[in-house]
Amino acid sequence: MDVRSRLASLSYAQARPATAPGAETRTESGGFSSLLGSFADTLKAGEQTAKAAITGGADPHSLVQALASSELAVETAVTLRDKVVEAYQEILRMPV
């Protein structure tokens, strides 16, 4: 019995580093936050371009491009939100 407990503790000690949180999980979690950051940057750039166009500092072509990229970012965020809500509702409908 002592041999089996020793073998189990050795197996656990070897498997423990593989399951410990490491640098890989930290970089993967940064994916969604970087996506949110780029979304915010896109909206901020569109707002700055719109302000510059109002004051005469930007041409209309750059304003249209900024508005189109902002619209695309918002539509993407809304679609993503709808998919998450739909998945959540599907999980709630699952029998327990």
Buried (B, 14 or more C-beta within 10 A) or exposed (E): EEEEEEEEEEEEEEEEEEEEEEEEEEEEEEEEEEEEEEBEEBBEBBEEBBEBBEEEEBEEEBBEEBBEBBEEBBEEBEEEEEEEEEEEEEEEEEEE
